[in-house]
Each structure stands twice: as structure tokens, then as C-alpha cells.
Amino acid sequence: MSIVPQSSPHGFRAGAREGFVVFLPISVGLVPWALVMGMAMVGAGFTPVQAMGMNLIVFAGTAQLGTLPLIAAAAPLWLIVVTALALNLRFVIFSAAIAPGFRGIGTPKRWLAGHLLTDGVFATCLDKMMHVDDPPWRLGYYLAPAVWSWLLWQFFTLAGIFAAGYIPKQWSLEFMATIALIVLLVPLARARPMLVAAIVAGGSATLLRGMPLRLGIVVAICAGIAAGFAAEHREHQERRS
Amino acid sequence: MSYDASLWLTFILIGLATTLPRAGFIVLGNRVALPPVLQRALRYAPAAALAAIIVPDVLVTAGDLEIFSPKLAATAAAIAAALWSRNPWLPFIAGMGVLLGLRQLLGA
């Protein structure tokens, strides 16, 4: 069932060039994020080496920003890991969706591609990865935006780490991290079941904040998922009746 | 374990919790598939997790529920900026502007 275009594009370089051109304007959105990430890590009390270490080991804006308040509050390790997993779950779905695009590509390159998967790269590459035949072209089309994102992210996080030193403490830089999380949540919560999930999870987490080991967050996430699922189910029924 | 060592351990575990979900299906290819019901339920996990972190951050100050605060106004400004503009800087400028401006006014 594969659709082969008349002049099928081929070659790693051609793919990389095309992917980079498509992705370049989108990638500008990473800059404020990376700056905030750098400042937030310093705000959480990390040294520049610790901050860059986290940035190199964990390549994930949301999981990094989301776990910072927990790390700063000395929450138990398992809770930090569970929260990071919850924040990364959408990538299980992205990964499953884009996996057929890696047909004919070896396992080490797949690991690299997986490590570098981001929302922006997924959105940019999914369609072409499905419809172009030549594996080197596909790999180039994927890796050029992915590696470019990685470079931008590392560079501007480092800039944020150094900028943080020049900003007075009473400016409450840690609130920048909260705003960054809000910016991520807003487009998600446009769909009604998502909004329900967010409200239930947020409300529960606030009410349950006294639970030991910050267990309230895990309970709140589960409650949010259940509420979102129920709201989606109700929407389907309303449409049918 | 020292604070520094436990911090690096934390980073490595968060790193695993980040790379494994992303690389999993890409590395395994078409050998496994996620059940559709689970896929649909998992879609709500990011929104739920984000809200579970944000809402207490905004509504709780020093351990006490304090709904009307400069943080709430700053949150509203950031949400409005994110809704009505595609400029990636604006939510940060609006949110921090309102937070710092109100704190200045209230003398806190």
C-alpha cells in the first residue's frame, strides 16, 4: 500500500536539508523555554555543573521543569520518577505513532532518534516519515531538526544558567518555571475532556497536598486521567443521542 | 549518600524515565502495539500531571491555601497571553510583569 511519489526523494543530505528548512522557524519557540529552564535550575539551587548535567542526561523540558519543585522540596525519589514518567507518557504514544517511519533503519540510530524525540520534531516529521521510501532520506529528515533542537536547547539553557546569576532574588524566578508549565498546559486544555482532567487533577493535588510522601500528586494524576476519560465517554454519548 | 551524589542519581533515573518512553516503540518497531483503550487513557496523563504541579504551586503560599494572591493574577495573565498570542515570550513577560508589579504595589 506504499505510495511512491513520481520523483522519490533520496539521500541523507537531501532529507536533512529539507527537514531543517521546515523546522527552523518552529525551533525559535525553544529559546524562551531553554532560557527559563536554565534559570529555573539555578533557582532550584543547582550549581552550573549540576544544572548542565541534568540538561545533558534528561533531554525533556516538561519532565525537567515538572520535577524541579519536587527535587527542591526533597520529595522521595520514587515520586520524582513517577512524576517524570507521567509527564513523558505522551511520548509513548508519539513513539508508537512514528515507529513505522523508521523501517529499514538500524537499532543504534533508532535509540538516538528516540532519545531526541520532542513534540516539535514529532509534529514536523510524522507525515513525511510515513510517505517517503528512502530510509537515509527519512533519517536525515528526522535527525536534522532533532539534532538542531538539541543544540539550541543546550546552548540557551547554558545562557539561562549564567543569566540567572545577574537577576535579583526577589524577582521570584522560580515562578518562571510555573509559567512555562502553564504555557504547555493551555493548548492541551482546549479540548473539554482535557480541561476536565486538568481541573480534577489540579484540585485534587491542592486538597491532598497534606498527604505523606507527596502521594497526593500521584492520586491527583490518576483522578485526572479517570475524569478526563469519563468526560470523553460522556461527550461521545451526548453526540450519539 | 551526599546531596550531590543523590542529585546525580535522581538525574539518571529521570533520564531513564524520559528516554525509555520515547525510544521504546521506535526501537521495538512494529513488534508490539499498545491496546487502544490504554492509548486513549494515557492521552490525559500529561495534562493531569501538569495541572497537579501547577495548581498547588499557584494556590498554596507557605503551606496555606491562599486563593487570591499576586500569583493567581499572574497566572491569569500568563494564560490570557498564551491563549491570544502565538508569541512564545509574551506569557513570561505578562506573568512576571503582573507578579512583580502587584508585589510592588502591595508592598510585599
Interface residues (C-beta under 8 A of the other chain):
Chain A: V28 G29 V31 P32 W33 V36 F46 Q50 G53 M54 I57 V58 F59 A60 T62 A63 Q64 G66 T67 P69 I71 L77 I80 V81 T83 A84 L85 A86 L87 N88 L89 R90 F91 V92 I93 F94 S95 A96 I98 A99 P100 F102 R103 T107 R110 W111 A113 G114 H115 L117 W171 S172 F175 M176 T178 I179 A180 L181 I182 V183 L184 L185 V186 P187 L188 A189 P193 M194 A197 A198 I199 V200 A201 G202 G203 S204 A205 T206 R209 I217 A220 I221 C222 A223 G224 I225 G228 F229 E232
Chain B: D4 S6 L7 W8 L9 T10 F11 I12 L13 I14 G15 A17 T18 T19 P21 R22 A23 G24 F25 I26 V27 L28 G29 N30 A33 L34 Q39 R40 A41 L42 R43 Y44 A45 P46 A47 A48 A49 L50 A51 A52 I53 I54 V55 P56 D57 V58 L59 V60 L65 K71 A74 T75 A78 I79 A82 L83 P88 W89 P91 F92 G95 M96 L99 L100 R103
